[in-house]
Amino acid sequence: MLNPSIDSLMTKIDSKYTLVTVSAHRARQLRENPGMQQKTEKSKSVNFVGMALEEIEAEKLSYTQKEE
């Protein structure tokens, strides 16, 4: 089973597309800049996508939607 679960993540971000986009962007930041891992010090995950998803669930990572 994945941790955090998709159900708990969907309560934080309303769209699966947005969830994937935000987590992928954050995972890329973590991979390219190792100094940015300050929020994920107590991470259970060893990969960057898992760390990003844990940040979303812990509400350490959020997004703002641009208006057109």
CHARMM-style PDB file with segment names, atoms N, HN, CA, C and O in Angstrom:
ATOM      1  N   MET     1       0.835  -1.179   0.000  1.00  0.00      PROA
ATOM      2  CA  MET     1       0.000   0.000   0.000  1.00  0.00      PROA
ATOM      3  C   MET     1       0.882   1.245   0.000  1.00  0.00      PROA
ATOM      4  O   MET     1       1.910   1.298   0.676  1.00  0.00      PROA
ATOM      5  N   LEU     2       0.472   2.217  -0.751  1.00  0.00      PROA
ATOM      6  HN  LEU     2      -0.363   2.174  -1.300  1.00  0.00      PROA
ATOM      7  CA  LEU     2       1.226   3.461  -0.833  1.00  0.00      PROA
ATOM      8  C   LEU     2       0.978   4.319   0.396  1.00  0.00      PROA
ATOM      9  O   LEU     2      -0.129   4.381   0.929  1.00  0.00      PROA
ATOM     10  N   ASN     3       2.025   4.965   0.818  1.00  0.00      PROA
ATOM     11  HN  ASN     3       2.925   4.914   0.384  1.00  0.00      PROA
ATOM     12  CA  ASN     3       1.888   5.874   1.934  1.00  0.00      PROA
ATOM     13  C   ASN     3       2.529   7.189   1.551  1.00  0.00      PROA
ATOM     14  O   ASN     3       3.723   7.187   1.253  1.00  0.00      PROA
ATOM     15  N   PRO     4       1.850   8.282   1.534  1.00  0.00      PROA
ATOM     16  CA  PRO     4       0.464   8.513   1.921  1.00  0.00      PROA
ATOM     17  C   PRO     4      -0.511   8.018   0.865  1.00  0.00      PROA
ATOM     18  O   PRO     4      -0.169   7.925  -0.314  1.00  0.00      PROA
ATOM     19  N   SER     5      -1.707   7.705   1.287  1.00  0.00      PROA
ATOM     20  HN  SER     5      -1.985   7.781   2.245  1.00  0.00      PROA
ATOM     21  CA  SER     5      -2.702   7.155   0.370  1.00  0.00      PROA
ATOM     22  C   SER     5      -3.265   8.243  -0.532  1.00  0.00      PROA
ATOM     23  O   SER     5      -3.237   9.426  -0.194  1.00  0.00      PROA
ATOM     24  N   ILE     6      -3.767   7.831  -1.664  1.00  0.00      PROA
ATOM     25  HN  ILE     6      -3.789   6.869  -1.939  1.00  0.00      PROA
ATOM     26  CA  ILE     6      -4.348   8.774  -2.621  1.00  0.00      PROA
ATOM     27  C   ILE     6      -5.570   9.458  -2.026  1.00  0.00      PROA
ATOM     28  O   ILE     6      -5.840  10.618  -2.338  1.00  0.00      PROA
ATOM     29  N   ASP     7      -6.311   8.759  -1.176  1.00  0.00      PROA
ATOM     30  HN  ASP     7      -6.092   7.817  -0.923  1.00  0.00      PROA
ATOM     31  CA  ASP     7      -7.493   9.352  -0.562  1.00  0.00      PROA
ATOM     32  C   ASP     7      -7.124  10.514   0.363  1.00  0.00      PROA
ATOM     33  O   ASP     7      -7.786  11.552   0.352  1.00  0.00      PROA
ATOM     34  N   SER     8      -6.082  10.341   1.152  1.00  0.00      PROA
ATOM     35  HN  SER     8      -5.544   9.497   1.160  1.00  0.00      PROA
ATOM     36  CA  SER     8      -5.668  11.423   2.049  1.00  0.00      PROA
ATOM     37  C   SER     8      -5.080  12.593   1.259  1.00  0.00      PROA
ATOM     38  O   SER     8      -5.242  13.747   1.653  1.00  0.00      PROA
ATOM     39  N   LEU     9      -4.405  12.307   0.159  1.00  0.00      PROA
ATOM     40  HN  LEU     9      -4.273  11.369  -0.162  1.00  0.00      PROA
ATOM     41  CA  LEU     9      -3.841  13.377  -0.665  1.00  0.00      PROA
ATOM     42  C   LEU     9      -4.928  14.161  -1.393  1.00  0.00      PROA
ATOM     43  O   LEU     9      -4.794  15.367  -1.600  1.00  0.00      PROA
ATOM     44  N   MET    10      -5.991  13.487  -1.777  1.00  0.00      PROA
ATOM     45  HN  MET    10      -6.100  12.507  -1.609  1.00  0.00      PROA
ATOM     46  CA  MET    10      -7.072  14.164  -2.495  1.00  0.00      PROA
ATOM     47  C   MET    10      -7.849  15.125  -1.595  1.00  0.00      PROA
ATOM     48  O   MET    10      -8.574  15.982  -2.098  1.00  0.00      PROA
ATOM     49  N   THR    11      -7.711  14.997  -0.284  1.00  0.00      PROA
ATOM     50  HN  THR    11      -7.121  14.301   0.124  1.00  0.00      PROA
ATOM     51  CA  THR    11      -8.327  15.977   0.608  1.00  0.00      PROA
ATOM     52  C   THR    11      -7.514  17.262   0.655  1.00  0.00      PROA
ATOM     53  O   THR    11      -8.038  18.312   1.027  1.00  0.00      PROA
ATOM     54  N   LYS    12      -6.244  17.192   0.286  1.00  0.00      PROA
ATOM     55  HN  LYS    12      -5.818  16.339  -0.016  1.00  0.00      PROA
ATOM     56  CA  LYS    12      -5.357  18.365   0.299  1.00  0.00      PROA
ATOM     57  C   LYS    12      -5.375  19.101  -1.044  1.00  0.00      PROA
ATOM     58  O   LYS    12      -5.369  20.331  -1.093  1.00  0.00      PROA
ATOM     59  N   ILE    13      -5.398  18.329  -2.124  1.00  0.00      PROA
ATOM     60  HN  ILE    13      -5.403  17.330  -2.084  1.00  0.00      PROA
ATOM     61  CA  ILE    13      -5.398  18.892  -3.481  1.00  0.00      PROA
ATOM     62  C   ILE    13      -6.578  18.280  -4.211  1.00  0.00      PROA
ATOM     63  O   ILE    13      -6.774  17.065  -4.171  1.00  0.00      PROA
ATOM     64  N   ASP    14      -7.359  19.106  -4.873  1.00  0.00      PROA
ATOM     65  HN  ASP    14      -7.200  20.093  -4.906  1.00  0.00      PROA
ATOM     66  CA  ASP    14      -8.645  18.683  -5.412  1.00  0.00      PROA
ATOM     67  C   ASP    14      -8.603  17.887  -6.714  1.00  0.00      PROA
ATOM     68  O   ASP    14      -9.617  17.304  -7.099  1.00  0.00      PROA
ATOM     69  N   SER    15      -7.492  17.846  -7.386  1.00  0.00      PROA
ATOM     70  HN  SER    15      -6.669  18.319  -7.074  1.00  0.00      PROA
ATOM     71  CA  SER    15      -7.412  17.206  -8.694  1.00  0.00      PROA
ATOM     72  C   SER    15      -6.201  16.276  -8.759  1.00  0.00      PROA
ATOM     73  O   SER    15      -5.122  16.615  -8.272  1.00  0.00      PROA
ATOM     74  N   LYS    16      -6.385  15.111  -9.360  1.00  0.00      PROA
ATOM     75  HN  LYS    16      -7.261  14.835  -9.755  1.00  0.00      PROA
ATOM     76  CA  LYS    16      -5.265  14.182  -9.507  1.00  0.00      PROA
ATOM     77  C   LYS    16      -4.206  14.765 -10.428  1.00  0.00      PROA
ATOM     78  O   LYS    16      -3.011  14.565 -10.208  1.00  0.00      PROA
ATOM     79  N   TYR    17      -4.634  15.479 -11.452  1.00  0.00      PROA
ATOM     80  HN  TYR    17      -5.605  15.640 -11.630  1.00  0.00      PROA
ATOM     81  CA  TYR    17      -3.691  16.114 -12.377  1.00  0.00      PROA
ATOM     82  C   TYR    17      -2.826  17.125 -11.630  1.00  0.00      PROA
ATOM     83  O   TYR    17      -1.608  17.154 -11.807  1.00  0.00      PROA
ATOM     84  N   THR    18      -3.445  17.943 -10.806  1.00  0.00      PROA
ATOM     85  HN  THR    18      -4.434  17.920 -10.662  1.00  0.00      PROA
ATOM     86  CA  THR    18      -2.706  18.938 -10.032  1.00  0.00      PROA
ATOM     87  C   THR    18      -1.781  18.259  -9.036  1.00  0.00      PROA
ATOM     88  O   THR    18      -0.652  18.706  -8.831  1.00  0.00      PROA
ATOM     89  N   LEU    19      -2.246  17.197  -8.424  1.00  0.00      PROA
ATOM     90  HN  LEU    19      -3.163  16.835  -8.591  1.00  0.00      PROA
ATOM     91  CA  LEU    19      -1.432  16.440  -7.477  1.00  0.00      PROA
ATOM     92  C   LEU    19      -0.163  15.921  -8.148  1.00  0.00      PROA
ATOM     93  O   LEU    19       0.930  16.046  -7.595  1.00  0.00      PROA
ATOM     94  N   VAL    20      -0.305  15.348  -9.317  1.00  0.00      PROA
ATOM     95  HN  VAL    20      -1.192  15.246  -9.766  1.00  0.00      PROA
ATOM     96  CA  VAL    20       0.850  14.821 -10.060  1.00  0.00      PROA
ATOM     97  C   VAL    20       1.789  15.948 -10.463  1.00  0.00      PROA
ATOM     98  O   VAL    20       3.007  15.815 -10.343  1.00  0.00      PROA
ATOM     99  N   THR    21       1.237  17.045 -10.935  1.00  0.00      PROA
ATOM    100  HN  THR    21       0.248  17.152 -11.032  1.00  0.00      PROA
ATOM    101  CA  THR    21       2.058  18.162 -11.385  1.00  0.00      PROA
ATOM    102  C   THR    21       2.843  18.783 -10.238  1.00  0.00      PROA
ATOM    103  O   THR    21       4.042  19.033 -10.367  1.00  0.00      PROA
ATOM    104  N   VAL    22       2.176  19.033  -9.120  1.00  0.00      PROA
ATOM    105  HN  VAL    22       1.203  18.830  -9.014  1.00  0.00      PROA
ATOM    106  CA  VAL    22       2.833  19.653  -7.965  1.00  0.00      PROA
ATOM    107  C   VAL    22       3.908  18.726  -7.391  1.00  0.00      PROA
ATOM    108  O   VAL    22       5.015  19.166  -7.080  1.00  0.00      PROA
ATOM    109  N   SER    23       3.574  17.450  -7.254  1.00  0.00      PROA
ATOM    110  HN  SER    23       2.674  17.092  -7.507  1.00  0.00      PROA
ATOM    111  CA  SER    23       4.554  16.520  -6.675  1.00  0.00      PROA
ATOM    112  C   SER    23       5.744  16.305  -7.611  1.00  0.00      PROA
ATOM    113  O   SER    23       6.875  16.181  -7.142  1.00  0.00      PROA
ATOM    114  N   ALA    24       5.514  16.259  -8.906  1.00  0.00      PROA
ATOM    115  HN  ALA    24       4.596  16.359  -9.288  1.00  0.00      PROA
ATOM    116  CA  ALA    24       6.618  16.099  -9.857  1.00  0.00      PROA
ATOM    117  C   ALA    24       7.532  17.314  -9.848  1.00  0.00      PROA
ATOM    118  O   ALA    24       8.754  17.180  -9.917  1.00  0.00      PROA
ATOM    119  N   HSD    25       6.943  18.490  -9.762  1.00  0.00      PROA
ATOM    120  HN  HSD    25       5.950  18.599  -9.705  1.00  0.00      PROA
ATOM    121  CA  HSD    25       7.739  19.714  -9.726  1.00  0.00      PROA
ATOM    122  C   HSD    25       8.603  19.751  -8.461  1.00  0.00      PROA
ATOM    123  O   HSD    25       9.783  20.099  -8.519  1.00  0.00      PROA
ATOM    124  N   ARG    26       8.014  19.395  -7.333  1.00  0.00      PROA
ATOM    125  HN  ARG    26       7.056  19.112  -7.286  1.00  0.00      PROA
ATOM    126  CA  ARG    26       8.767  19.387  -6.080  1.00  0.00      PROA
ATOM    127  C   ARG    26       9.854  18.306  -6.083  1.00  0.00      PROA
ATOM    128  O   ARG    26      10.957  18.535  -5.589  1.00  0.00      PROA
ATOM    129  N   ALA    27       9.544  17.131  -6.638  1.00  0.00      PROA
ATOM    130  HN  ALA    27       8.647  16.944  -7.039  1.00  0.00      PROA
ATOM    131  CA  ALA    27      10.535  16.058  -6.718  1.00  0.00      PROA
ATOM    132  C   ALA    27      11.723  16.493  -7.566  1.00  0.00      PROA
ATOM    133  O   ALA    27      12.869  16.174  -7.246  1.00  0.00      PROA
ATOM    134  N   ARG    28      11.457  17.210  -8.630  1.00  0.00      PROA
ATOM    135  HN  ARG    28      10.526  17.468  -8.890  1.00  0.00      PROA
ATOM    136  CA  ARG    28      12.532  17.724  -9.479  1.00  0.00      PROA
ATOM    137  C   ARG    28      13.383  18.729  -8.709  1.00  0.00      PROA
ATOM    138  O   ARG    28      14.608  18.728  -8.833  1.00  0.00      PROA
ATOM    139  N   GLN    29      12.742  19.585  -7.916  1.00  0.00      PROA
ATOM    140  HN  GLN    29      11.747  19.586  -7.815  1.00  0.00      PROA
ATOM    141  CA  GLN    29      13.493  20.539  -7.094  1.00  0.00      PROA
ATOM    142  C   GLN    29      14.389  19.820  -6.095  1.00  0.00      PROA
ATOM    143  O   GLN    29      15.546  20.198  -5.910  1.00  0.00      PROA
ATOM    144  N   LEU    30      13.867  18.800  -5.461  1.00  0.00      PROA
ATOM    145  HN  LEU    30      12.927  18.493  -5.611  1.00  0.00      PROA
ATOM    146  CA  LEU    30      14.643  18.043  -4.474  1.00  0.00      PROA
ATOM    147  C   LEU    30      15.831  17.336  -5.121  1.00  0.00      PROA
ATOM    148  O   LEU    30      16.913  17.274  -4.537  1.00  0.00      PROA
ATOM    149  N   ARG    31      15.629  16.806  -6.321  1.00  0.00      PROA
ATOM    150  HN  ARG    31      14.750  16.857  -6.795  1.00  0.00      PROA
ATOM    151  CA  ARG    31      16.710  16.102  -7.005  1.00  0.00      PROA
ATOM    152  C   ARG    31      17.812  17.055  -7.441  1.00  0.00      PROA
ATOM    153  O   ARG    31      18.995  16.738  -7.315  1.00  0.00      PROA
ATOM    154  N   GLU    32      17.429  18.227  -7.956  1.00  0.00      PROA
ATOM    155  HN  GLU    32      16.468  18.484  -8.058  1.00  0.00      PROA
ATOM    156  CA  GLU    32      18.416  19.156  -8.494  1.00  0.00      PROA
ATOM    157  C   GLU    32      19.104  19.992  -7.419  1.00  0.00      PROA
ATOM    158  O   GLU    32      20.229  20.447  -7.622  1.00  0.00      PROA
ATOM    159  N   ASN    33      18.447  20.201  -6.279  1.00  0.00      PROA
ATOM    160  HN  ASN    33      17.532  19.831  -6.114  1.00  0.00      PROA
ATOM    161  CA  ASN    33      18.999  21.031  -5.208  1.00  0.00      PROA
ATOM    162  C   ASN    33      18.922  20.271  -3.889  1.00  0.00      PROA
ATOM    163  O   ASN    33      17.932  20.398  -3.168  1.00  0.00      PROA
ATOM    164  N   PRO    34      19.927  19.498  -3.562  1.00  0.00      PROA
ATOM    165  CA  PRO    34      19.888  18.698  -2.330  1.00  0.00      PROA
ATOM    166  C   PRO    34      19.694  19.525  -1.064  1.00  0.00      PROA
ATOM    167  O   PRO    34      19.214  18.996  -0.062  1.00  0.00      PROA
ATOM    168  N   GLY    35      20.048  20.790  -1.080  1.00  0.00      PROA
ATOM    169  HN  GLY    35      20.438  21.220  -1.895  1.00  0.00      PROA
ATOM    170  CA  GLY    35      19.870  21.656   0.082  1.00  0.00      PROA
ATOM    171  C   GLY    35      18.416  21.962   0.390  1.00  0.00      PROA
ATOM    172  O   GLY    35      18.110  22.463   1.472  1.00  0.00      PROA
ATOM    173  N   MET    36      17.518  21.672  -0.535  1.00  0.00      PROA
ATOM    174  HN  MET    36      17.767  21.265  -1.414  1.00  0.00      PROA
ATOM    175  CA  MET    36      16.089  21.950  -0.338  1.00  0.00      PROA
ATOM    176  C   MET    36      15.382  20.855   0.447  1.00  0.00      PROA
ATOM    177  O   MET    36      14.168  20.934   0.636  1.00  0.00      PROA
ATOM    178  N   GLN    37      16.088  19.854   0.902  1.00  0.00      PROA
ATOM    179  HN  GLN    37      17.074  19.790   0.749  1.00  0.00      PROA
ATOM    180  CA  GLN    37      15.463  18.742   1.603  1.00  0.00      PROA
ATOM    181  C   GLN    37      15.217  19.049   3.074  1.00  0.00      PROA
ATOM    182  O   GLN    37      14.997  18.129   3.862  1.00  0.00      PROA
ATOM    183  N   GLN    38      15.249  20.306   3.456  1.00  0.00      PROA
ATOM    184  HN  GLN    38      15.428  21.053   2.815  1.00  0.00      PROA
ATOM    185  CA  GLN    38      15.061  20.674   4.847  1.00  0.00      PROA
ATOM    186  C   GLN    38      13.675  20.311   5.359  1.00  0.00      PROA
ATOM    187  O   GLN    38      13.530  19.993   6.540  1.00  0.00      PROA
ATOM    188  N   LYS    39      12.667  20.348   4.522  1.00  0.00      PROA
ATOM    189  HN  LYS    39      12.785  20.606   3.563  1.00  0.00      PROA
ATOM    190  CA  LYS    39      11.312  20.017   4.952  1.00  0.00      PROA
ATOM    191  C   LYS    39      11.106  18.522   5.102  1.00  0.00      PROA
ATOM    192  O   LYS    39      10.165  18.088   5.767  1.00  0.00      PROA
ATOM    193  N   THR    40      11.969  17.736   4.495  1.00  0.00      PROA
ATOM    194  HN  THR    40      12.733  18.088   3.954  1.00  0.00      PROA
ATOM    195  CA  THR    40      11.756  16.288   4.448  1.00  0.00      PROA
ATOM    196  C   THR    40      12.754  15.530   5.319  1.00  0.00      PROA
ATOM    197  O   THR    40      13.066  14.376   5.026  1.00  0.00      PROA
ATOM    198  N   GLU    41      13.251  16.141   6.361  1.00  0.00      PROA
ATOM    199  HN  GLU    41      12.998  17.078   6.599  1.00  0.00      PROA
ATOM    200  CA  GLU    41      14.261  15.485   7.199  1.00  0.00      PROA
ATOM    201  C   GLU    41      13.748  14.192   7.820  1.00  0.00      PROA
ATOM    202  O   GLU    41      14.511  13.237   7.962  1.00  0.00      PROA
ATOM    203  N   LYS    42      12.480  14.142   8.191  1.00  0.00      PROA
ATOM    204  HN  LYS    42      11.860  14.918   8.076  1.00  0.00      PROA
ATOM    205  CA  LYS    42      11.921  12.958   8.839  1.00  0.00      PROA
ATOM    206  C   LYS    42      11.111  12.122   7.854  1.00  0.00      PROA
ATOM    207  O   LYS    42      10.132  11.485   8.242  1.00  0.00      PROA
ATOM    208  N   SER    43      11.500  12.119   6.622  1.00  0.00      PROA
ATOM    209  HN  SER    43      12.295  12.636   6.307  1.00  0.00      PROA
ATOM    210  CA  SER    43      10.769  11.420   5.574  1.00  0.00      PROA
ATOM    211  C   SER    43      10.921   9.907   5.696  1.00  0.00      PROA
ATOM    212  O   SER    43      12.008   9.405   5.980  1.00  0.00      PROA
ATOM    213  N   LYS    44       9.840   9.198   5.483  1.00  0.00      PROA
ATOM    214  HN  LYS    44       8.956   9.606   5.252  1.00  0.00      PROA
ATOM    215  CA  LYS    44       9.871   7.740   5.464  1.00  0.00      PROA
ATOM    216  C   LYS    44      10.323   7.228   4.104  1.00  0.00      PROA
ATOM    217  O   LYS    44      10.849   6.121   3.984  1.00  0.00      PROA
ATOM    218  N   SER    45      10.111   8.039   3.095  1.00  0.00      PROA
ATOM    219  HN  SER    45       9.683   8.937   3.192  1.00  0.00      PROA
ATOM    220  CA  SER    45      10.405   7.639   1.729  1.00  0.00      PROA
ATOM    221  C   SER    45      11.863   7.909   1.382  1.00  0.00      PROA
ATOM    222  O   SER    45      12.477   8.845   1.893  1.00  0.00      PROA
ATOM    223  N   VAL    46      12.406   7.070   0.502  1.00  0.00      PROA
ATOM    224  HN  VAL    46      11.907   6.309   0.086  1.00  0.00      PROA
ATOM    225  CA  VAL    46      13.779   7.263   0.046  1.00  0.00      PROA
ATOM    226  C   VAL    46      13.831   7.925  -1.329  1.00  0.00      PROA
ATOM    227  O   VAL    46      14.888   8.389  -1.755  1.00  0.00      PROA
ATOM    228  N   ASN    47      12.699   7.968  -2.019  1.00  0.00      PROA
ATOM    229  HN  ASN    47      11.840   7.591  -1.673  1.00  0.00      PROA
ATOM    230  CA  ASN    47      12.705   8.611  -3.329  1.00  0.00      PROA
ATOM    231  C   ASN    47      12.067  10.000  -3.255  1.00  0.00      PROA
ATOM    232  O   ASN    47      11.326  10.306  -2.321  1.00  0.00      PROA
ATOM    233  N   PHE    48      12.363  10.819  -4.236  1.00  0.00      PROA
ATOM    234  HN  PHE    48      12.965  10.570  -4.994  1.00  0.00      PROA
ATOM    235  CA  PHE    48      11.958  12.215  -4.217  1.00  0.00      PROA
ATOM    236  C   PHE    48      10.448  12.403  -4.382  1.00  0.00      PROA
ATOM    237  O   PHE    48       9.872  13.304  -3.771  1.00  0.00      PROA
ATOM    238  N   VAL    49       9.814  11.588  -5.177  1.00  0.00      PROA
ATOM    239  HN  VAL    49      10.282  10.856  -5.673  1.00  0.00      PROA
ATOM    240  CA  VAL    49       8.364  11.707  -5.359  1.00  0.00      PROA
ATOM    241  C   VAL    49       7.648  11.384  -4.050  1.00  0.00      PROA
ATOM    242  O   VAL    49       6.693  12.066  -3.677  1.00  0.00      PROA
ATOM    243  N   GLY    50       8.103  10.360  -3.363  1.00  0.00      PROA
ATOM    244  HN  GLY    50       8.879   9.806  -3.666  1.00  0.00      PROA
ATOM    245  CA  GLY    50       7.525  10.017  -2.072  1.00  0.00      PROA
ATOM    246  C   GLY    50       7.693  11.138  -1.065  1.00  0.00      PROA
ATOM    247  O   GLY    50       6.781  11.429  -0.291  1.00  0.00      PROA
ATOM    248  N   MET    51       8.871  11.771  -1.077  1.00  0.00      PROA
ATOM    249  HN  MET    51       9.612  11.534  -1.706  1.00  0.00      PROA
ATOM    250  CA  MET    51       9.106  12.900  -0.173  1.00  0.00      PROA
ATOM    251  C   MET    51       8.156  14.047  -0.488  1.00  0.00      PROA
ATOM    252  O   MET    51       7.611  14.677   0.418  1.00  0.00      PROA
ATOM    253  N   ALA    52       7.960  14.315  -1.773  1.00  0.00      PROA
ATOM    254  HN  ALA    52       8.403  13.803  -2.509  1.00  0.00      PROA
ATOM    255  CA  ALA    52       7.058  15.386  -2.176  1.00  0.00      PROA
ATOM    256  C   ALA    52       5.621  15.089  -1.748  1.00  0.00      PROA
ATOM    257  O   ALA    52       4.915  15.985  -1.284  1.00  0.00      PROA
ATOM    258  N   LEU    53       5.187  13.846  -1.899  1.00  0.00      PROA
ATOM    259  HN  LEU    53       5.760  13.118  -2.275  1.00  0.00      PROA
ATOM    260  CA  LEU    53       3.840  13.471  -1.485  1.00  0.00      PROA
ATOM    261  C   LEU    53       3.665  13.575   0.025  1.00  0.00      PROA
ATOM    262  O   LEU    53       2.598  13.962   0.502  1.00  0.00      PROA
ATOM    263  N   GLU    54       4.703  13.234   0.778  1.00  0.00      PROA
ATOM    264  HN  GLU    54       5.570  12.920   0.391  1.00  0.00      PROA
ATOM    265  CA  GLU    54       4.641  13.379   2.230  1.00  0.00      PROA
ATOM    266  C   GLU    54       4.541  14.849   2.627  1.00  0.00      PROA
ATOM    267  O   GLU    54       3.850  15.185   3.589  1.00  0.00      PROA
ATOM    268  N   GLU    55       5.225  15.726   1.896  1.00  0.00      PROA
ATOM    269  HN  GLU    55       5.787  15.454   1.115  1.00  0.00      PROA
ATOM    270  CA  GLU    55       5.130  17.161   2.164  1.00  0.00      PROA
ATOM    271  C   GLU    55       3.721  17.672   1.897  1.00  0.00      PROA
ATOM    272  O   GLU    55       3.206  18.504   2.644  1.00  0.00      PROA
ATOM    273  N   ILE    56       3.099  17.173   0.834  1.00  0.00      PROA
ATOM    274  HN  ILE    56       3.517  16.497   0.228  1.00  0.00      PROA
ATOM    275  CA  ILE    56       1.732  17.584   0.522  1.00  0.00      PROA
ATOM    276  C   ILE    56       0.788  17.145   1.635  1.00  0.00      PROA
ATOM    277  O   ILE    56      -0.055  17.922   2.084  1.00  0.00      PROA
ATOM    278  N   GLU    57       0.931  15.912   2.072  1.00  0.00      PROA
ATOM    279  HN  GLU    57       1.616  15.281   1.707  1.00  0.00      PROA
ATOM    280  CA  GLU    57       0.046  15.407   3.125  1.00  0.00      PROA
ATOM    281  C   GLU    57       0.246  16.165   4.443  1.00  0.00      PROA
ATOM    282  O   GLU    57      -0.718  16.415   5.167  1.00  0.00      PROA
ATOM    283  N   ALA    58       1.475  16.524   4.749  1.00  0.00      PROA
ATOM    284  HN  ALA    58       2.258  16.321   4.161  1.00  0.00      PROA
ATOM    285  CA  ALA    58       1.773  17.263   5.979  1.00  0.00      PROA
ATOM    286  C   ALA    58       1.461  18.749   5.850  1.00  0.00      PROA
ATOM    287  O   ALA    58       1.679  19.512   6.791  1.00  0.00      PROA
ATOM    288  N   GLU    59       0.959  19.161   4.706  1.00  0.00      PROA
ATOM    289  HN  GLU    59       0.782  18.541   3.941  1.00  0.00      PROA
ATOM    290  CA  GLU    59       0.611  20.543   4.389  1.00  0.00      PROA
ATOM    291  C   GLU    59       1.814  21.483   4.475  1.00  0.00      PROA
ATOM    292  O   GLU    59       1.670  22.663   4.797  1.00  0.00      PROA
ATOM    293  N   LYS    60       3.000  20.945   4.184  1.00  0.00      PROA
ATOM    294  HN  LYS    60       3.116  19.987   3.922  1.00  0.00      PROA
ATOM    295  CA  LYS    60       4.202  21.766   4.089  1.00  0.00      PROA
ATOM    296  C   LYS    60       4.379  22.279   2.661  1.00  0.00      PROA
ATOM    297  O   LYS    60       5.178  23.179   2.401  1.00  0.00      PROA
ATOM    298  N   LEU    61       3.627  21.695   1.758  1.00  0.00      PROA
ATOM    299  HN  LEU    61       2.979  20.963   1.969  1.00  0.00      PROA
ATOM    300  CA  LEU    61       3.713  22.043   0.349  1.00  0.00      PROA
ATOM    301  C   LEU    61       2.308  22.307  -0.155  1.00  0.00      PROA
ATOM    302  O   LEU    61       1.405  21.493   0.041  1.00  0.00      PROA
ATOM    303  N   SER    62       2.128  23.438  -0.800  1.00  0.00      PROA
ATOM    304  HN  SER    62       2.861  24.099  -0.959  1.00  0.00      PROA
ATOM    305  CA  SER    62       0.818  23.775  -1.348  1.00  0.00      PROA
ATOM    306  C   SER    62       1.014  24.467  -2.690  1.00  0.00      PROA
ATOM    307  O   SER    62       2.142  24.619  -3.159  1.00  0.00      PROA
ATOM    308  N   TYR    63      -0.064  24.873  -3.290  1.00  0.00      PROA
ATOM    309  HN  TYR    63      -0.980  24.749  -2.909  1.00  0.00      PROA
ATOM    310  CA  TYR    63       0.015  25.556  -4.578  1.00  0.00      PROA
ATOM    311  C   TYR    63      -1.047  26.628  -4.632  1.00  0.00      PROA
ATOM    312  O   TYR    63      -2.011  26.616  -3.868  1.00  0.00      PROA
ATOM    313  N   THR    64      -0.851  27.549  -5.545  1.00  0.00      PROA
ATOM    314  HN  THR    64      -0.067  27.559  -6.166  1.00  0.00      PROA
ATOM    315  CA  THR    64      -1.882  28.557  -5.819  1.00  0.00      PROA
ATOM    316  C   THR    64      -2.221  28.481  -7.289  1.00  0.00      PROA
ATOM    317  O   THR    64      -1.344  28.347  -8.143  1.00  0.00      PROA
ATOM    318  N   GLN    65      -3.486  28.566  -7.566  1.00  0.00      PROA
ATOM    319  HN  GLN    65      -4.199  28.674  -6.873  1.00  0.00      PROA
ATOM    320  CA  GLN    65      -3.949  28.437  -8.946  1.00  0.00      PROA
ATOM    321  C   GLN    65      -3.958  29.813  -9.588  1.00  0.00      PROA
ATOM    322  O   GLN    65      -4.513  30.762  -9.035  1.00  0.00      PROA
ATOM    323  N   LYS    66      -3.343  29.914 -10.751  1.00  0.00      PROA
ATOM    324  HN  LYS    66      -2.892  29.143 -11.200  1.00  0.00      PROA
ATOM    325  CA  LYS    66      -3.316  31.175 -11.483  1.00  0.00      PROA
ATOM    326  C   LYS    66      -4.670  31.404 -12.138  1.00  0.00      PROA
ATOM    327  O   LYS    66      -5.287  30.483 -12.675  1.00  0.00      PROA
ATOM    328  N   GLU    67      -5.105  32.625 -12.081  1.00  0.00      PROA
ATOM    329  HN  GLU    67      -4.604  33.373 -11.646  1.00  0.00      PROA
ATOM    330  CA  GLU    67      -6.370  32.975 -12.731  1.00  0.00      PROA
ATOM    331  C   GLU    67      -6.083  33.448 -14.146  1.00  0.00      PROA
ATOM    332  O   GLU    67      -5.088  34.128 -14.398  1.00  0.00      PROA
ATOM    333  N   GLU    68      -6.944  33.089 -15.042  1.00  0.00      PROA
ATOM    334  HN  GLU    68      -7.752  32.536 -14.837  1.00  0.00      PROA
ATOM    335  CA  GLU    68      -6.743  33.462 -16.454  1.00  0.00      PROA
ATOM    336  C   GLU    68      -7.343  34.809 -16.754  1.00  0.00      PROA
ATOM    337  OT1 GLU    68      -7.268  35.279 -17.889  1.00  0.00      PROA
TER     338      GLU     68
END
